[in-house]
Amino acid sequence: MATIVQKPGLPEIKDNAEVKVFLNKRGIEYDHWPVPSESNALTDKMTLLDEEKETLLKNLDYRFAVLKEKEGYQSRDLIVLHPQVPGLNEMLAKFDKVHYHTDDEVRYIVDGSGVFGFALNGEKFLVKVEKDDFISVPKNTNHWFTLDENKRIKAVRYFQDMSGWVPNYVEETTALV
C-alpha cells in the first residue's frame, strides 16, 4: 500500500483510507487493486517476453474495461523496469525533474515500487507506491517520478492520448521543504 511522505516534521501517512483521502483532497485519484493471484508467475519474474507482457495485460483487462467506460482511456501498455534495462538511468532522468503532462498519468503498479513526488499549491510531498496501487495524476499537475532503491517496477500505463504524455518541465526543486 502507498505511503505519503510529507515535509520534515510531519508524519508519514500509511493507512490506506487516510492515503486515499489525502490524495483525493489534492485531486489525485488513488486506489488499492489487488493483482489477481493467477498473475503472480508473471509479476514475480524480473523480465518478461513480449508475449508474457501481453498475457499479463489480458489478465488485467477487466480493469482496462472499467477505465475505458468510466474515463475514456483508449490504450494501455506494460512498462517493466529493472536494473538490467539498458539505459535505465537515462530513461529515469526524463521523469525525475518536476514536470506535467497534458494528459492524465495513470498507473497500476503490478510489481515492484517507485516514488511519485508532487508540487501542488506550495505543498510538496511524496507518494511511495508498490504492488496493487493505482494512481491517477491529473493532467497539468506538477510531479516527478523515480524508482526506489530496488530499481524495479512493473506498471500498466493507461492513455487517453499518447501525445499528451510528453513531459513539460517546470522550474521547481524536488526537495521537500
C-alpha positions as CSV (number, residue, x, y, z in Angstrom):
1,M,0.0,0.0,0.0
2,A,1.1,3.5,-0.7
3,T,2.8,5.8,1.9
4,I,2.7,9.6,1.9
5,V,5.9,11.3,2.9
6,Q,5.5,15.0,3.8
7,K,8.0,17.7,4.6
8,P,10.2,17.1,7.6
9,G,8.3,17.4,10.9
10,L,5.1,16.0,9.5
11,P,4.2,12.3,10.0
12,E,4.1,9.7,7.2
13,I,0.7,8.5,6.3
14,K,0.4,4.7,5.8
15,D,-3.2,3.9,6.5
16,N,-4.8,3.1,3.1
17,A,-8.0,5.0,3.8
18,E,-6.0,8.1,5.0
19,V,-3.7,7.9,1.9
20,K,-6.8,7.9,-0.3
21,V,-8.4,10.9,1.5
22,F,-5.1,12.8,1.5
23,L,-4.6,12.3,-2.3
24,N,-8.3,12.8,-3.2
25,K,-8.3,16.2,-1.4
26,R,-5.5,17.2,-3.8
27,G,-7.2,15.9,-6.9
28,I,-5.2,12.7,-7.2
29,E,-7.1,9.5,-7.6
30,Y,-5.7,6.6,-5.6
31,D,-7.0,3.0,-5.0
32,H,-5.7,-0.3,-4.0
33,W,-6.4,-3.1,-6.5
34,P,-5.0,-6.5,-5.6
35,V,-3.4,-8.1,-8.6
36,P,-5.1,-11.5,-9.3
37,S,-3.1,-14.4,-7.9
38,E,-3.1,-16.1,-11.3
39,S,-0.8,-13.3,-12.5
40,N,1.9,-13.9,-9.8
41,A,4.0,-16.2,-12.0
42,L,4.4,-13.2,-14.4
43,T,4.6,-10.4,-11.9
44,D,7.3,-12.3,-9.9
45,K,9.7,-12.5,-12.9
46,M,12.2,-9.7,-13.3
47,T,12.0,-9.7,-17.1
48,L,9.1,-10.5,-19.4
49,L,9.0,-11.5,-23.1
50,D,6.5,-9.5,-25.2
51,E,4.0,-12.4,-25.2
52,E,4.3,-12.6,-21.4
53,K,3.6,-8.9,-21.2
54,E,0.5,-9.3,-23.4
55,T,-0.7,-12.2,-21.2
56,L,-0.4,-10.1,-18.1
57,L,-2.2,-7.2,-19.7
58,K,-5.0,-9.6,-20.8
59,N,-5.2,-10.9,-17.2
60,L,-5.9,-7.3,-16.1
61,D,-8.2,-6.3,-19.0
62,Y,-11.2,-6.1,-16.6
63,R,-9.5,-3.0,-15.0
64,F,-8.9,-1.6,-18.5
65,A,-12.6,-2.1,-19.5
66,V,-13.8,-0.1,-16.4
67,L,-11.3,2.7,-17.2
68,K,-12.3,2.8,-20.8
69,E,-16.0,3.0,-19.9
70,K,-15.6,5.4,-17.0
71,E,-12.7,7.7,-18.2
72,G,-12.4,7.1,-21.9
73,Y,-9.0,5.5,-21.9
74,Q,-8.0,4.3,-25.4
75,S,-4.9,2.2,-24.9
76,R,-2.6,0.7,-22.3
77,D,0.8,-0.9,-22.1
78,L,3.0,-2.5,-19.6
79,I,6.4,-1.0,-18.6
80,V,8.9,-3.3,-17.0
81,L,11.9,-1.6,-15.4
82,H,14.7,-3.3,-13.5
83,P,18.5,-2.8,-13.0
84,Q,19.4,-4.7,-16.2
85,V,17.3,-2.5,-18.6
86,P,19.8,-0.8,-20.9
87,G,19.8,3.0,-20.4
88,L,17.6,2.8,-17.3
89,N,19.2,5.8,-15.6
90,E,18.9,7.9,-18.7
91,M,15.2,6.9,-19.1
92,L,14.5,7.8,-15.4
93,A,16.3,11.1,-15.8
94,K,13.5,12.2,-18.1
95,F,11.0,12.0,-15.2
96,D,12.9,12.7,-12.0
97,K,12.5,16.5,-12.6
98,V,9.3,18.4,-11.9
99,H,7.1,18.3,-14.9
100,Y,3.5,17.9,-16.0
101,H,1.7,16.2,-18.9
102,T,-1.3,17.4,-21.0
103,D,-3.0,14.0,-20.4
104,D,-3.6,12.2,-17.1
105,E,-0.7,10.0,-15.9
106,V,-2.4,6.8,-14.8
107,R,-0.5,3.8,-13.4
108,Y,-1.5,0.5,-11.9
109,I,1.6,-1.0,-10.1
110,V,1.6,-4.7,-10.6
111,D,5.0,-5.4,-9.1
112,G,7.9,-3.5,-7.5
113,S,7.8,0.0,-6.2
114,G,8.5,3.6,-7.0
115,V,8.1,7.2,-5.8
116,F,5.9,10.0,-7.2
117,G,6.6,13.4,-5.9
118,F,4.2,16.3,-6.1
119,A,4.5,20.1,-6.0
120,L,0.9,21.4,-5.6
121,N,-0.1,24.9,-4.4
122,G,3.1,25.4,-2.4
123,E,2.9,21.9,-0.8
124,K,5.4,19.2,-1.7
125,F,5.0,15.5,-0.8
126,L,6.0,12.0,-2.0
127,V,3.8,9.0,-2.6
128,K,5.6,5.7,-2.4
129,V,3.7,3.3,-4.5
130,E,4.0,-0.5,-4.6
131,K,2.3,-3.6,-6.0
132,D,-1.5,-3.3,-6.0
133,D,-1.5,0.6,-6.0
134,F,-3.5,2.5,-8.6
135,I,-2.7,6.2,-9.0
136,S,-4.1,8.8,-11.5
137,V,-2.2,12.1,-11.7
138,P,-4.5,14.7,-13.3
139,K,-3.2,16.4,-16.4
140,N,-1.3,19.7,-15.8
141,T,-0.2,18.5,-12.3
142,N,3.4,19.2,-11.3
143,H,5.0,16.0,-10.3
144,W,8.1,13.8,-10.7
145,F,8.8,10.1,-10.6
146,T,11.7,7.9,-9.7
147,L,12.3,4.3,-8.7
148,D,13.3,3.5,-5.2
149,E,16.4,1.7,-4.1
150,N,15.2,-1.6,-5.6
151,K,15.1,-0.1,-9.1
152,R,12.3,-2.5,-10.1
153,I,8.7,-1.9,-11.2
154,K,6.0,-3.3,-13.5
155,A,3.2,-0.8,-14.2
156,V,0.3,-0.8,-16.5
157,R,0.1,2.6,-18.1
158,Y,-3.3,3.8,-19.4
159,F,-3.6,6.5,-22.0
160,Q,-6.4,8.7,-23.5
161,D,-4.0,10.3,-25.9
162,M,-0.3,9.2,-26.3
163,S,0.7,12.7,-27.5
164,G,-0.3,14.1,-24.1
165,W,2.3,12.1,-22.3
166,V,5.4,14.2,-23.2
167,P,6.9,15.7,-20.1
168,N,6.7,19.5,-19.9
169,Y,9.4,20.7,-17.4
170,V,8.9,23.5,-14.9
171,E,11.4,25.4,-12.7
172,E,10.9,23.7,-9.4
173,T,13.0,21.8,-7.0
174,T,12.1,18.3,-5.8
175,A,13.2,19.0,-2.2
176,L,10.6,18.6,0.4
177,V,10.9,21.8,2.4
